[in-house]
Amino acid sequence: MSSVPPSSLHEVQNTDIRRTLPGVDLTDLQRAHVGCVLDLFQAKPTLDKLDMFAEDGIYEDAFATARGREEIGGQFYGLPKVTKESITRSHLVKSVSPEGKIEMDLHQLFVFKAGGKEVDMKTTVIICSDATTGKITRLQDRPMEDIPDNSFIHMLRKMNAVVTPHLVGIPKTEEQDAKKLEQDQKHS
């Protein structure tokens, strides 16, 4: 049995979302979605956080185009496997559209386990928050440079999204989720 209390396992830890441009007002649901995304980028994935995504949700970054919770989970459950730390240096919610499209600048530091290499990334994150379903329908992590878009790169991004969940293993139960979180905390 895990020593991680179930309530702390599933709660979004980034709940105080105050860093917004003047005039940007987020709903409670949008704040929860921003907090969830910050948690995921800080290598704190859980099944409950993945449940904030629509079943057919999409995650896109320079390395993967993931469709569905399992593929999205593979990207974020993989983060604690390869990083010692993933620290949010800053975030700023710049805009929110009436349709629920949230644009946020994110400055993230990744410290990799292999060699301790640090990678400092500044990206624009787009979170599509659906008020009707209460789910994130799309999450895009856009580096300041454009992501190359050709058929070969598209194939590699899709292959990464499909293969990664099988390599890192996605928990199926809360108990497996707690064990995975505890293991990741021990190895970070």
Secondary structure, DSSP 4 states (H G I P E B T S, - for coil): --SS-HHHHHS-S------B-TT----HHHHHHHHHHHHHHTT---HHHHTTEEEEEEEE-SS-EEESHHHHHHHHHHHHHHEEEEEEEEEEEEEE-TT-EEEEEEEEEEEETTTT-EEEEEEEEEEEEETTTTEEEEEEEEESSPPP-SHHHHHHHHHHHHHHHHHH----SHHHHHHHHHHHHHT-
